[in-house]
Amino acid sequence: MWTWAAAGLAGLGGLGYATTVLPTRWLKVEHVDWQLGLRRTILQVSDLHVERNRVSPERLASICRSERPDYICLTGDYVDSERAIVRLLPYLGALQACDVPMYAVLGNHDYKLRGRIGALISCLEKHGVTVLRNEAVVLDGFNLVGIDDYQTRRSDERAAYRNVREGLPVIVMTHDPTFVLAARRPFDALMAGHLHGKQFQLPFFYYLKPMGPLAKCGIYAGMHRVEAGPYYISKGVGQSGINLRFLVRSEVTVHRF
């Protein structure tokens, strides 16, 4: 009797691990082909959430070396507090060692630092990351536009497009994809995160945990389109709330343009 009970408990434990913990460790590399003719590759790393993350810095660096991107884009949500910045350092160091230009935007969790957001930005910049806060840079054959976090009302599309060079493709990076519902300027591609691919694959999850109109409509991962252009939502690397996922694997994304 006790043997069967122990076996049953072990089986339940194994099932629980396979459905909630393993998805946080078993990092998936998604590949997206935008077909813009630029022959450039961007590695998107979103939602590191270093306080709730089971993917090692070495794993991210290994993917970067394997995929050989031209740029790395970090699309927000690194930490929840200033004291967690020290846990971000190994990730930034591992990516910096890949010797690839890096750009970043901030997410809603990062703004929990409030008046100490400068400490996070300084940390990113010391590791070679250019932080784009409603601004654009012209790179090799395209504009990279960084739009600040929409959920915390820090996005400013007009300012972000101010230095966009006409005639070149526009690639946008932002944290909260809900921005696309308010977008007025056209873009050729947009990369976002924030929604974690739902994190818990449960019916009506975004009714129980409201995350905005986009998620409520069932749009929380993958490729989609609005009038302004096509956009992609990454499932992210780390977890929000609790360090578990249910039938949703962590992700980094290789974008080929």
C-alpha positions as CSV (number, residue, x, y, z in Angstrom):
1,M,0.0,0.0,0.0
2,W,2.7,2.4,1.0
3,T,4.8,1.5,-2.0
4,W,1.9,2.4,-4.3
5,A,1.3,5.6,-2.5
6,A,5.0,6.6,-2.7
7,A,5.0,5.7,-6.4
8,G,1.9,7.9,-6.9
9,L,3.4,10.8,-5.1
10,A,6.7,10.5,-7.0
11,G,4.7,10.4,-10.2
12,L,2.8,13.5,-9.3
13,G,6.0,15.2,-8.3
14,G,7.6,14.3,-11.6
15,L,4.6,15.5,-13.5
16,G,4.6,18.8,-11.6
17,Y,8.3,19.3,-12.4
18,A,7.9,18.5,-16.0
19,T,5.0,20.9,-16.5
20,T,6.0,23.9,-14.2
21,V,9.8,23.8,-13.5
22,L,11.2,22.2,-16.6
23,P,9.7,24.9,-18.9
24,T,11.7,27.5,-17.0
25,R,15.0,25.6,-17.5
26,W,14.4,24.2,-21.1
27,L,15.2,27.4,-23.0
28,K,13.8,27.5,-26.5
29,V,15.5,29.4,-29.4
30,E,12.8,30.7,-31.7
31,H,13.8,31.9,-35.2
32,V,11.8,34.6,-37.0
33,D,12.5,35.6,-40.6
34,W,11.2,39.1,-41.4
35,Q,12.4,39.0,-45.1
36,L,13.4,42.7,-45.1
37,G,16.5,42.0,-47.3
38,L,18.9,43.5,-44.7
39,R,20.9,40.4,-44.1
40,R,21.2,41.3,-40.5
41,T,20.4,39.2,-37.4
42,I,19.2,40.4,-33.9
43,L,19.2,38.3,-30.8
44,Q,16.3,39.4,-28.6
45,V,16.6,38.6,-24.9
46,S,13.5,39.7,-23.0
47,D,12.2,39.7,-19.5
48,L,15.3,38.4,-17.7
49,H,13.7,38.9,-14.3
50,V,16.9,37.9,-12.5
51,E,15.2,37.2,-9.2
52,R,13.1,34.5,-10.8
53,N,15.2,32.9,-13.5
54,R,16.6,29.4,-14.0
55,V,18.5,30.0,-17.3
56,S,22.2,30.5,-16.7
57,P,24.2,33.4,-18.2
58,E,26.5,30.8,-19.8
59,R,23.5,29.4,-21.7
60,L,22.7,32.8,-23.1
61,A,26.3,33.3,-24.1
62,S,26.4,29.9,-25.8
63,I,23.4,30.7,-27.9
64,C,24.9,34.1,-28.8
65,R,28.1,32.4,-30.0
66,S,26.2,29.8,-31.9
67,E,23.8,32.1,-33.7
68,R,26.4,34.9,-34.3
69,P,24.0,37.8,-34.3
70,D,24.9,41.3,-35.5
71,Y,23.1,42.9,-32.6
72,I,21.6,42.0,-29.3
73,C,18.4,43.7,-28.2
74,L,17.2,43.5,-24.6
75,T,13.6,44.3,-24.3
76,G,13.1,45.1,-20.6
77,D,12.2,43.8,-17.2
78,Y,15.6,43.0,-15.7
79,V,15.1,43.5,-12.0
80,D,12.4,44.4,-9.4
81,S,14.7,46.3,-7.0
82,E,18.1,48.0,-6.8
83,R,19.6,45.2,-4.6
84,A,18.9,42.7,-7.4
85,I,21.2,44.6,-9.9
86,V,24.1,42.5,-8.6
87,R,22.4,39.4,-9.9
88,L,22.1,41.0,-13.3
89,L,25.9,41.5,-13.6
90,P,26.7,37.9,-14.7
91,Y,24.1,38.0,-17.5
92,L,25.4,41.3,-18.8
93,G,29.0,40.1,-18.5
94,A,28.3,37.0,-20.4
95,L,26.6,38.8,-23.2
96,Q,29.2,41.5,-23.3
97,A,31.9,38.9,-23.8
98,C,30.2,37.9,-27.1
99,D,31.4,41.3,-28.4
100,V,28.2,42.2,-30.2
101,P,26.6,45.7,-30.1
102,M,23.8,45.7,-27.5
103,Y,20.7,47.9,-27.2
104,A,18.1,48.0,-24.5
105,V,14.7,49.4,-23.5
106,L,13.2,49.4,-20.0
107,G,10.2,47.5,-18.7
108,N,7.5,48.1,-16.1
109,H,9.3,46.0,-13.5
110,D,12.4,48.1,-13.9
111,Y,10.4,51.2,-13.1
112,K,9.7,49.8,-9.7
113,L,13.1,51.2,-8.8
114,R,11.5,54.7,-9.2
115,G,14.2,57.3,-8.3
116,R,16.9,54.6,-8.5
117,I,16.3,53.7,-12.1
118,G,19.6,55.5,-12.9
119,A,21.5,52.7,-11.1
120,L,20.1,50.2,-13.5
121,I,20.8,52.3,-16.5
122,S,24.3,52.9,-15.3
123,C,24.9,49.2,-14.9
124,L,23.6,48.5,-18.4
125,E,25.8,51.2,-19.9
126,K,28.9,50.0,-18.1
127,H,28.5,46.7,-19.8
128,G,28.3,48.2,-23.3
129,V,24.5,48.4,-23.6
130,T,23.0,51.5,-25.2
131,V,19.7,52.3,-23.5
132,L,17.1,53.8,-25.8
133,R,14.4,55.8,-24.0
134,N,12.1,57.1,-26.8
135,E,15.0,57.6,-29.2
136,A,16.3,56.1,-32.4
137,V,19.7,55.2,-33.8
138,V,20.7,54.6,-37.4
139,L,22.6,51.3,-37.7
140,D,23.8,49.4,-40.7
141,G,21.0,49.9,-43.2
142,F,18.1,50.5,-40.8
143,N,16.7,52.6,-38.0
144,L,16.5,51.0,-34.5
145,V,13.8,52.7,-32.5
146,G,13.6,52.2,-28.8
147,I,10.2,53.1,-27.3
148,D,10.0,53.3,-23.5
149,D,7.5,51.3,-21.5
150,Y,3.9,51.7,-22.5
151,Q,2.2,50.3,-19.4
152,T,3.9,52.8,-17.1
153,R,3.0,55.6,-19.5
154,R,6.6,56.4,-20.5
155,S,6.3,55.7,-24.2
156,D,6.6,58.8,-26.5
157,E,6.3,57.7,-30.1
158,R,6.9,61.2,-31.5
159,A,10.2,61.7,-29.6
160,A,11.3,58.2,-30.5
161,Y,10.9,58.8,-34.2
162,R,12.5,62.2,-34.2
163,N,15.8,61.0,-35.5
164,V,14.6,58.3,-37.8
165,R,16.2,58.5,-41.2
166,E,13.7,58.5,-44.1
167,G,14.1,55.7,-46.7
168,L,15.5,53.1,-44.3
169,P,13.5,50.3,-42.7
170,V,12.3,50.9,-39.2
171,I,12.8,48.2,-36.5
172,V,11.2,49.0,-33.2
173,M,12.1,47.5,-29.8
174,T,9.8,48.1,-26.8
175,H,8.7,46.1,-23.7
176,D,4.9,46.1,-23.7
177,P,3.4,45.0,-27.0
178,T,0.2,46.8,-26.1
179,F,1.9,49.9,-27.5
180,V,1.0,48.6,-31.0
181,L,-2.7,49.5,-30.4
182,A,-1.7,53.1,-29.9
183,A,1.0,53.2,-32.6
184,R,0.5,55.9,-35.3
185,R,3.9,55.8,-37.0
186,P,4.6,52.9,-39.4
187,F,7.3,50.3,-38.7
188,D,8.7,47.4,-40.6
189,A,9.2,45.2,-37.6
190,L,8.6,45.4,-33.8
191,M,10.0,43.3,-31.0
192,A,8.4,43.1,-27.6
193,G,8.0,40.9,-24.5
194,H,6.2,41.5,-21.3
195,L,3.4,38.9,-21.6
196,H,5.6,35.8,-21.1
197,G,3.6,33.8,-23.6
198,K,0.9,33.7,-20.9
199,Q,3.4,31.9,-18.5
200,F,0.5,29.7,-17.4
201,Q,-1.3,28.0,-20.2
202,L,-4.7,28.1,-18.5
203,P,-8.1,29.1,-20.0
204,F,-9.1,32.7,-19.2
205,F,-5.8,33.4,-17.5
206,Y,-5.8,37.0,-18.7
207,Y,-9.3,37.5,-17.3
208,L,-8.1,36.4,-13.9
209,K,-4.8,38.4,-14.2
210,P,-5.6,41.5,-16.4
211,M,-2.6,42.4,-18.6
212,G,-4.3,44.8,-21.0
213,P,-6.5,44.6,-24.1
214,L,-4.0,42.8,-26.3
215,A,-3.6,39.9,-23.9
216,K,-7.3,39.8,-23.2
217,C,-7.9,39.2,-26.9
218,G,-5.7,36.2,-26.9
219,I,-2.6,37.8,-28.3
220,Y,0.4,37.2,-26.0
221,A,3.2,35.5,-28.1
222,G,4.5,35.1,-31.6
223,M,3.9,37.1,-34.8
224,H,1.0,39.4,-35.3
225,R,0.1,42.5,-37.3
226,V,-1.6,45.9,-36.8
227,E,-2.2,48.7,-39.2
228,A,1.2,50.2,-38.3
229,G,3.1,47.0,-39.1
230,P,4.0,43.5,-38.0
231,Y,5.2,42.7,-34.5
232,Y,6.6,39.8,-32.5
233,I,6.1,39.0,-28.8
234,S,8.8,36.9,-27.0
235,K,7.8,34.6,-24.2
236,G,10.8,35.9,-22.3
237,V,13.6,34.2,-20.3
238,G,12.6,34.7,-16.6
239,Q,9.3,34.6,-14.8
240,S,7.0,37.2,-13.3
241,G,5.3,36.7,-9.9
242,I,6.5,33.2,-9.1
243,N,9.4,31.2,-10.6
244,L,7.2,28.7,-12.5
245,R,5.6,28.3,-15.9
246,F,2.9,25.9,-16.9
247,L,3.4,24.3,-20.3
248,V,5.1,27.5,-21.6
249,R,8.9,27.3,-22.3
250,S,11.2,30.2,-21.7
251,E,12.5,31.8,-24.9
252,V,15.2,33.8,-26.6
253,T,14.5,34.9,-30.2
254,V,16.7,35.1,-33.3
255,H,15.4,37.6,-35.7
256,R,16.6,37.6,-39.3
257,F,16.0,40.7,-41.2
